[in-house]
Amino acid sequence: MPTYDYRCPSNGARLEVRHGIEEQVTTWGELCRLAGQGPGDTPEDAPVERLITGTGYISSGNRSEPEPAGGCCGGVCGL
């Protein structure tokens, strides 16, 4: 299940939660339920925004370091 980061503009909090790719999280209350915490003083209907974050990606079972990039093909880089 994917992990997503959300931010609540009302309180500045940032939370990381896991949910299905099709699931939409739009309020602080929904986000708090997924994170397993109470909403505190922030109204449960306060909007949240999903943050764009980098993800790790492994294309095969081999976790070795990738090969270094090759030199250029004789262009203007001087190699």
N, C-alpha and C positions, 0 to 999 in steps of 0.2 A: 504494500500500500504506500503511495507517495506521501512525502512529508512536505508541508507548506508552511510558510511564514506569513503571519498577518500582523497588521498594525492597527491600533485604534487611535484615530486622531483626537478623540475626546480626552483620553488620558495618557497618550503617548506610549502605552504598553505595546510590547511586541511579543507574540506567542508563536510557538512552533507546534503544529498538530499534524496528525495523520488522518487522511480520509480518502475516499474513493475519488477518482479523477472526475467523475460526473457530478459530485456533490458540490453545492454552492453554499458558502458560508458568508452571510451578509451582515450579521449583527454581533455585538459583543456577547450577548447571552448565548447564542449558538456556539461561538468560539470558546467561551468559558466551559460549556458543557463538554465539548470535544477535548479540551485540555484537562478536564477534571478539576476545575477550580471554581470558586465562587466569583461573582461579578464585582464584589466590593462596592464602592460608592458610585460606580459608573452605571448608568441606565442600561438595562439589557437590550433595549432597542437602538442603542448607539451604533452607527455604521462602522464597519471595519473594511480595510482594504488588503487584498492579497498582494504581497511583495514579490517582486521578481528576484529570484536568487539563483545562483549557479548550482548545478547538480553534478554529482559524480556519475560517470558512465563507464562501465566495463563491457567491452564488446565481446570478450571471450572469457573462458575460465582461466586463461594464462594471465597472471597478475604481474608479469615481469615489466621492467621499465621499458618505455617505448624507445625505438631506435632514434638516434639523433637525426635532425633534418639534414639533408644533403646540401651541397653547395649550389649556387645558382648556375644557370646554364650559359654563363659567359656574358651576361648582360652588363649593366652599368654598376653592379655592386663591387667590381674589382676582383672577383675570385676567378 
